[in-house]
Amino acid sequence: MGRKKIQISRILDQRNRQ
């Protein structure tokens, strides 16, 4: 249930780093 949220959070974090 929280796995998708973690994946989205990881992608958003990577995009925010750029």
mmCIF file of the N, C-alpha and C atoms, coordinates in Angstrom:
data_MODEL
# 
_entry.id   MODEL 
# 
loop_
_atom_site.group_PDB 
_atom_site.id 
_atom_site.type_symbol 
_atom_site.label_atom_id 
_atom_site.label_alt_id 
_atom_site.label_comp_id 
_atom_site.label_asym_id 
_atom_site.label_entity_id 
_atom_site.label_seq_id 
_atom_site.pdbx_PDB_ins_code 
_atom_site.Cartn_x 
_atom_site.Cartn_y 
_atom_site.Cartn_z 
_atom_site.occupancy 
_atom_site.B_iso_or_equiv 
_atom_site.pdbx_formal_charge 
_atom_site.auth_seq_id 
_atom_site.auth_comp_id 
_atom_site.auth_asym_id 
_atom_site.auth_atom_id 
_atom_site.pdbx_PDB_model_num 
ATOM 1  N N  . MET A 1 1  ? 0.847  -1.199 0.000   1.00 0.00 ? 1  MET A N  1 
ATOM 2  C CA . MET A 1 1  ? 0.000  0.000  0.000   1.00 0.00 ? 1  MET A CA 1 
ATOM 3  C C  . MET A 1 1  ? 0.887  1.256  0.000   1.00 0.00 ? 1  MET A C  1 
ATOM 4  N N  . GLY A 1 2  ? 1.966  1.180  0.730   1.00 0.00 ? 2  GLY A N  1 
ATOM 5  C CA . GLY A 1 2  ? 2.857  2.357  0.799   1.00 0.00 ? 2  GLY A CA 1 
ATOM 6  C C  . GLY A 1 2  ? 4.031  2.208  -0.168  1.00 0.00 ? 2  GLY A C  1 
ATOM 7  N N  . ARG A 1 3  ? 3.997  1.140  -0.941  1.00 0.00 ? 3  ARG A N  1 
ATOM 8  C CA . ARG A 1 3  ? 5.125  0.913  -1.874  1.00 0.00 ? 3  ARG A CA 1 
ATOM 9  C C  . ARG A 1 3  ? 5.015  1.921  -3.029  1.00 0.00 ? 3  ARG A C  1 
ATOM 10 N N  . LYS A 1 4  ? 3.832  2.124  -3.529  1.00 0.00 ? 4  LYS A N  1 
ATOM 11 C CA . LYS A 1 4  ? 3.668  3.064  -4.659  1.00 0.00 ? 4  LYS A CA 1 
ATOM 12 C C  . LYS A 1 4  ? 4.023  4.479  -4.198  1.00 0.00 ? 4  LYS A C  1 
ATOM 13 N N  . LYS A 1 5  ? 3.647  4.785  -2.986  1.00 0.00 ? 5  LYS A N  1 
ATOM 14 C CA . LYS A 1 5  ? 3.937  6.148  -2.470  1.00 0.00 ? 5  LYS A CA 1 
ATOM 15 C C  . LYS A 1 5  ? 5.454  6.345  -2.388  1.00 0.00 ? 5  LYS A C  1 
ATOM 16 N N  . ILE A 1 6  ? 6.147  5.316  -1.984  1.00 0.00 ? 6  ILE A N  1 
ATOM 17 C CA . ILE A 1 6  ? 7.616  5.425  -1.859  1.00 0.00 ? 6  ILE A CA 1 
ATOM 18 C C  . ILE A 1 6  ? 8.219  5.640  -3.252  1.00 0.00 ? 6  ILE A C  1 
ATOM 19 N N  . GLN A 1 7  ? 7.704  4.888  -4.233  1.00 0.00 ? 7  GLN A N  1 
ATOM 20 C CA . GLN A 1 7  ? 8.242  5.037  -5.600  1.00 0.00 ? 7  GLN A CA 1 
ATOM 21 C C  . GLN A 1 7  ? 7.990  6.449  -6.115  1.00 0.00 ? 7  GLN A C  1 
ATOM 22 N N  . ILE A 1 8  ? 6.803  6.945  -5.889  1.00 0.00 ? 8  ILE A N  1 
ATOM 23 C CA . ILE A 1 8  ? 6.468  8.306  -6.362  1.00 0.00 ? 8  ILE A CA 1 
ATOM 24 C C  . ILE A 1 8  ? 7.333  9.325  -5.618  1.00 0.00 ? 8  ILE A C  1 
ATOM 25 N N  . SER A 1 9  ? 7.489  9.098  -4.329  1.00 0.00 ? 9  SER A N  1 
ATOM 26 C CA . SER A 1 9  ? 8.298  10.036 -3.513  1.00 0.00 ? 9  SER A CA 1 
ATOM 27 C C  . SER A 1 9  ? 9.734  10.035 -4.039  1.00 0.00 ? 9  SER A C  1 
ATOM 28 N N  . ARG A 1 10 ? 10.219 8.865  -4.419  1.00 0.00 ? 10 ARG A N  1 
ATOM 29 C CA . ARG A 1 10 ? 11.621 8.751  -4.904  1.00 0.00 ? 10 ARG A CA 1 
ATOM 30 C C  . ARG A 1 10 ? 11.736 9.511  -6.223  1.00 0.00 ? 10 ARG A C  1 
ATOM 31 N N  . ILE A 1 11 ? 10.785 9.363  -7.090  1.00 0.00 ? 11 ILE A N  1 
ATOM 32 C CA . ILE A 1 11 ? 10.843 10.043 -8.403  1.00 0.00 ? 11 ILE A CA 1 
ATOM 33 C C  . ILE A 1 11 ? 10.755 11.556 -8.194  1.00 0.00 ? 11 ILE A C  1 
ATOM 34 N N  . LEU A 1 12 ? 9.870  11.968 -7.311  1.00 0.00 ? 12 LEU A N  1 
ATOM 35 C CA . LEU A 1 12 ? 9.708  13.414 -7.060  1.00 0.00 ? 12 LEU A CA 1 
ATOM 36 C C  . LEU A 1 12 ? 11.001 13.957 -6.454  1.00 0.00 ? 12 LEU A C  1 
ATOM 37 N N  . ASP A 1 13 ? 11.604 13.181 -5.590  1.00 0.00 ? 13 ASP A N  1 
ATOM 38 C CA . ASP A 1 13 ? 12.850 13.627 -4.941  1.00 0.00 ? 13 ASP A CA 1 
ATOM 39 C C  . ASP A 1 13 ? 13.951 13.796 -6.003  1.00 0.00 ? 13 ASP A C  1 
ATOM 40 N N  . GLN A 1 14 ? 13.998 12.853 -6.917  1.00 0.00 ? 14 GLN A N  1 
ATOM 41 C CA . GLN A 1 14 ? 15.027 12.942 -7.968  1.00 0.00 ? 14 GLN A CA 1 
ATOM 42 C C  . GLN A 1 14 ? 14.768 14.168 -8.847  1.00 0.00 ? 14 GLN A C  1 
ATOM 43 N N  . ARG A 1 15 ? 13.537 14.435 -9.115  1.00 0.00 ? 15 ARG A N  1 
ATOM 44 C CA . ARG A 1 15 ? 13.178 15.577 -10.008 1.00 0.00 ? 15 ARG A CA 1 
ATOM 45 C C  . ARG A 1 15 ? 13.471 16.874 -9.238  1.00 0.00 ? 15 ARG A C  1 
ATOM 46 N N  . ASN A 1 16 ? 13.228 16.861 -7.977  1.00 0.00 ? 16 ASN A N  1 
ATOM 47 C CA . ASN A 1 16 ? 13.460 18.072 -7.178  1.00 0.00 ? 16 ASN A CA 1 
ATOM 48 C C  . ASN A 1 16 ? 14.971 18.326 -7.078  1.00 0.00 ? 16 ASN A C  1 
ATOM 49 N N  . ARG A 1 17 ? 15.758 17.275 -7.093  1.00 0.00 ? 17 ARG A N  1 
ATOM 50 C CA . ARG A 1 17 ? 17.227 17.428 -6.972  1.00 0.00 ? 17 ARG A CA 1 
ATOM 51 C C  . ARG A 1 17 ? 17.736 18.136 -8.229  1.00 0.00 ? 17 ARG A C  1 
ATOM 52 N N  . GLN A 1 18 ? 17.105 17.883 -9.359  1.00 0.00 ? 18 GLN A N  1 
ATOM 53 C CA . GLN A 1 18 ? 17.559 18.502 -10.610 1.00 0.00 ? 18 GLN A CA 1 
ATOM 54 C C  . GLN A 1 18 ? 17.132 19.949 -10.564 1.00 0.00 ? 18 GLN A C  1 
# 
